[in-house]
Amino acid sequence: MKIINIKSIKTTLAHKEIKRKALVKVGELKSKVQTVNYAWLEEGESFSPHKHNDCEELYFFLEGKGEMKIDDKIFTVKKNDFVVVEVGEWHSLKNTSSKKLIFFTVRILI
């Protein structure tokens, strides 16, 4: 069993742009779950398009509003939205609100 308080986790960067608190890191679990992150983008921040050829990535939005681009399609995302990024899809995210865009990500190996 593992119980973690988010306040006790050091903030790091994912993809050199996304502030996050890594709840689960690569190799910590026996399942195919690779990472679990509590992450956020400040007002106007974004992360560059990238893809994962070995996993699916799930996003659950807790606060704020943004634009998520998956391949050539742009979607508005907001609190309570859940997004599945499939294997090999290019994706990026931009905070379009005046407050933090806060979300969870889960990467699952295929």
Beta strands, then each sheet from edge to edge (+ up, - down):
strand 1: 12-14
strand 2: 18-24
strand 3: 33-41
strand 4: 46-50
strand 5: 55-63
strand 6: 65-70
strand 7: 73-78
strand 8: 82-85
strand 9: 91-95
strand 10: 101-109
sheet 1: 1+ 2- 3+ 10- 5+ 8-
sheet 2: 4+ 9- 6+ 7-
end
